[in-house]
Amino acid sequence: MTCDFSLAHYRDLLRAAKTGGYRWAGFDRAPEEGDLILRHDVDLSLDAALAVAEVETEEGAWSTWFLMTRSVFYNLASSEGEQAIERLRALGHRVAHHAVYPHVDLDDRFDRTVAWHNPDPEFMTAPIDGAVNVMQAPFFDPEHYRSDSNQRWRHGCPHDDLAAARFTWLQLLTHPEIWAFDGATMRETMESMLDAERAARLEHLRNDRIDLT
């Protein structure tokens, strides 16, 4: 097995978790032994989010999706944004808020759960009034947390550890753009995403009656 960043290997991770006997969990209660909390920070692409969400549903999994209200890459108030939230909910996933410090824009689109975007140490684990901060105890401690940030696992791909049930419980953070677009490096993956975005933007222009002849 190649531990690459692809939808195929993401499916392998989900199946490894099932082999290890983990159950899917969220942020509505304290973690318990055997919990796997799947979390996604959607920094760049709603299309990537939906692609990963579909794989999870096919594998009988569910997760919590953190969406931004202040992204320069996507707009939740657009038809695409509204459809993405609707689809995530329809697939059985949870939708939470990926906030840009110091702004917390919780509204009825989101569960009362927040993950900061690119958090600095001084506020990463600070309490948030009326909401769960996913990087605060009891949901976070280094031994029970793994992240794919910048297309690198700091402690190696967790596939084998999940299959062998080596975590008592785990919060697993993945970024869908890394898995949905091709690339052996973060630069290559971002180039693939931008190529796909260009094609999508051209279609948006056509739909807006822009003459591209």
Salt bridges, closest charged atoms under 4 A:
ASP12 OD2 - HIS9 ND1 3.21
ASP28 OD2 - ARG94 NH1 3.37
GLU32 OE1 - ARG23 NH2 3.52
GLU32 OE2 - ARG29 NH1 3.80
ASP35 OD1 - ARG23 NE 2.78
ASP35 OD2 - ARG29 NH1 2.72
ASP41 OD2 - ARG39 NH2 2.84
ASP41 OD2 - HIS98 NE2 3.86
ASP43 OD1 - HIS98 NE2 2.82
ASP43 OD1 - HIS117 ND1 3.33
ASP43 OD2 - HIS175 NE2 3.82
GLU54 OE2 - ARG87 NH2 2.97
GLU56 OE2 - HIS40 NE2 2.63
GLU56 OE1 - HIS93 ND1 3.65
GLU58 OE1 - ARG11 NH2 2.81
GLU59 OE2 - ARG11 NH1 2.81
GLU59 OE2 - ARG15 NH2 2.96
GLU59 OE1 - LYS18 NZ 3.10
GLU80 OE2 - HIS204 NE2 3.44
ASP105 OD2 - ARG70 NE 2.74
ASP107 OD2 - ARG109 NH2 2.75
ASP111 OD1 - ARG89 NH2 3.20
ASP141 OD2 - HIS144 ND1 2.89
ASP148 OD1 - HIS175 ND1 2.71
ASP160 OD1 - HIS159 ND1 3.06
ASP161 OD1 - ARG166 NH1 2.74
GLU191 OE2 - ARG187 NE 2.83
GLU197 OE2 - ARG201 NE 2.73
GLU203 OE1 - ARG206 NH1 3.39
